Amino acid sequence: MKIIGTTARFAKNFSKLCKIRGKMFKSLTEKKIELLLINPNHNSLRLHKINTKGDQSWSISVDMKIRALFIYEKDGIVLVNIGTHDEVY
């Protein structure tokens, strides 16, 4: 599996979170996304399906506060949003 794209919302929110939370957050997020690509069922990701506005999105936990949403496409995944639980659900 591979990342085939990101939405503008994901890029904007990820950039904002990296500025607020620092380089460690960026590194952690990249590691979690890499783990998703390698082993989506890894327990630390807490992968689960959600329904948002008619789309079937999936969510992983970056840390205890931050979630990353994505959708499965034919050739890989598209990163849709990132933020706190209340921001992304």
BALOBA-1460 file (C-alpha; in Angstrom, 3 decimals):
// residues 89
<rec num="1" residu="m" x="0.000" y="0.000" z="0.000"/>
<rec num="2" residu="k" x="1.151" y="3.569" z="-0.621"/>
<rec num="3" residu="i" x="0.030" y="7.148" z="-0.151"/>
<rec num="4" residu="i" x="-1.480" y="8.378" z="-3.393"/>
<rec num="5" residu="g" x="-2.417" y="11.844" z="-2.172"/>
<rec num="6" residu="t" x="-3.373" y="14.248" z="0.552"/>
<rec num="7" residu="t" x="-6.144" y="16.791" z="0.758"/>
<rec num="8" residu="a" x="-5.467" y="20.490" z="1.206"/>
<rec num="9" residu="r" x="-7.124" y="20.212" z="4.629"/>
<rec num="10" residu="f" x="-4.682" y="17.510" z="5.738"/>
<rec num="11" residu="a" x="-1.673" y="19.512" z="4.513"/>
<rec num="12" residu="k" x="-2.843" y="22.700" z="6.225"/>
<rec num="13" residu="n" x="-3.670" y="21.029" z="9.538"/>
<rec num="14" residu="f" x="-0.493" y="18.932" z="9.537"/>
<rec num="15" residu="s" x="1.641" y="22.024" z="8.932"/>
<rec num="16" residu="k" x="-0.160" y="23.879" z="11.719"/>
<rec num="17" residu="l" x="0.285" y="20.987" z="14.167"/>
<rec num="18" residu="c" x="3.987" y="20.650" z="13.302"/>
<rec num="19" residu="k" x="4.539" y="24.340" z="14.088"/>
<rec num="20" residu="i" x="2.723" y="24.030" z="17.404"/>
<rec num="21" residu="r" x="4.039" y="20.633" z="18.523"/>
<rec num="22" residu="g" x="7.507" y="20.613" z="16.958"/>
<rec num="23" residu="k" x="9.756" y="18.229" z="15.071"/>
<rec num="24" residu="m" x="9.047" y="15.286" z="17.351"/>
<rec num="25" residu="f" x="5.383" y="15.419" z="16.335"/>
<rec num="26" residu="k" x="6.257" y="15.452" z="12.642"/>
<rec num="27" residu="s" x="8.541" y="12.463" z="13.088"/>
<rec num="28" residu="l" x="5.952" y="10.558" z="15.122"/>
<rec num="29" residu="t" x="3.235" y="11.205" z="12.543"/>
<rec num="30" residu="e" x="5.461" y="10.057" z="9.697"/>
<rec num="31" residu="k" x="6.319" y="6.868" z="11.610"/>
<rec num="32" residu="k" x="2.639" y="6.122" z="12.301"/>
<rec num="33" residu="i" x="1.714" y="6.617" z="8.648"/>
<rec num="34" residu="e" x="4.621" y="4.405" z="7.590"/>
<rec num="35" residu="l" x="3.423" y="1.753" z="10.059"/>
<rec num="36" residu="l" x="-0.075" y="2.049" z="8.572"/>
<rec num="37" residu="l" x="1.339" y="1.326" z="5.133"/>
<rec num="38" residu="i" x="3.294" y="-1.685" z="6.384"/>
<rec num="39" residu="n" x="0.917" y="-3.147" z="8.980"/>
<rec num="40" residu="p" x="-2.507" y="-1.472" z="9.176"/>
<rec num="41" residu="n" x="-3.619" y="-3.825" z="11.932"/>
<rec num="42" residu="h" x="-0.864" y="-2.849" z="14.367"/>
<rec num="43" residu="n" x="-2.404" y="-2.294" z="17.811"/>
<rec num="44" residu="s" x="-0.771" y="1.095" z="18.379"/>
<rec num="45" residu="l" x="-2.658" y="2.588" z="15.418"/>
<rec num="46" residu="r" x="-6.104" y="1.785" z="16.845"/>
<rec num="47" residu="l" x="-7.442" y="1.645" z="13.292"/>
<rec num="48" residu="h" x="-11.197" y="1.968" z="12.952"/>
<rec num="49" residu="k" x="-13.790" y="2.854" z="10.325"/>
<rec num="50" residu="i" x="-15.886" y="5.991" z="10.628"/>
<rec num="51" residu="n" x="-18.662" y="7.485" z="8.532"/>
<rec num="52" residu="t" x="-18.225" y="11.158" z="7.751"/>
<rec num="53" residu="k" x="-20.631" y="12.936" z="5.435"/>
<rec num="54" residu="g" x="-21.424" y="9.779" z="3.507"/>
<rec num="55" residu="d" x="-17.800" y="8.769" z="2.946"/>
<rec num="56" residu="q" x="-16.248" y="5.743" z="4.560"/>
<rec num="57" residu="s" x="-13.142" y="7.092" z="6.202"/>
<rec num="58" residu="w" x="-10.709" y="5.336" z="8.468"/>
<rec num="59" residu="s" x="-8.918" y="6.744" z="11.486"/>
<rec num="60" residu="i" x="-5.620" y="6.010" z="13.211"/>
<rec num="61" residu="s" x="-4.221" y="7.424" z="16.411"/>
<rec num="62" residu="v" x="-1.018" y="9.398" z="16.043"/>
<rec num="63" residu="d" x="-0.886" y="9.876" z="19.817"/>
<rec num="64" residu="m" x="-3.460" y="10.026" z="22.605"/>
<rec num="65" residu="k" x="-4.865" y="13.345" z="21.325"/>
<rec num="66" residu="i" x="-4.288" y="13.428" z="17.571"/>
<rec num="67" residu="r" x="-6.101" y="11.370" z="14.927"/>
<rec num="68" residu="a" x="-5.353" y="11.047" z="11.222"/>
<rec num="69" residu="l" x="-8.195" y="10.302" z="8.813"/>
<rec num="70" residu="f" x="-7.747" y="8.644" z="5.443"/>
<rec num="71" residu="i" x="-9.710" y="6.842" z="2.769"/>
<rec num="72" residu="y" x="-8.816" y="3.739" z="0.825"/>
<rec num="73" residu="e" x="-8.592" y="4.113" z="-2.930"/>
<rec num="74" residu="k" x="-7.841" y="1.526" z="-5.584"/>
<rec num="75" residu="d" x="-4.080" y="2.178" z="-5.616"/>
<rec num="76" residu="g" x="-3.477" y="3.190" z="-1.980"/>
<rec num="77" residu="i" x="-4.676" y="5.703" z="0.585"/>
<rec num="78" residu="v" x="-5.497" y="9.410" z="0.578"/>
<rec num="79" residu="l" x="-4.795" y="11.343" z="3.778"/>
<rec num="80" residu="v" x="-7.883" y="13.448" z="4.451"/>
<rec num="81" residu="n" x="-7.493" y="15.245" z="7.782"/>
<rec num="82" residu="i" x="-5.466" y="15.351" z="10.980"/>
<rec num="83" residu="g" x="-6.245" y="16.902" z="14.345"/>
<rec num="84" residu="t" x="-7.854" y="16.267" z="17.699"/>
<rec num="85" residu="h" x="-10.842" y="13.971" z="18.005"/>
<rec num="86" residu="d" x="-13.269" y="16.887" z="18.085"/>
<rec num="87" residu="e" x="-11.627" y="18.567" z="15.076"/>
<rec num="88" residu="v" x="-11.715" y="15.599" z="12.727"/>
<rec num="89" residu="y" x="-14.941" y="13.773" z="13.656"/>
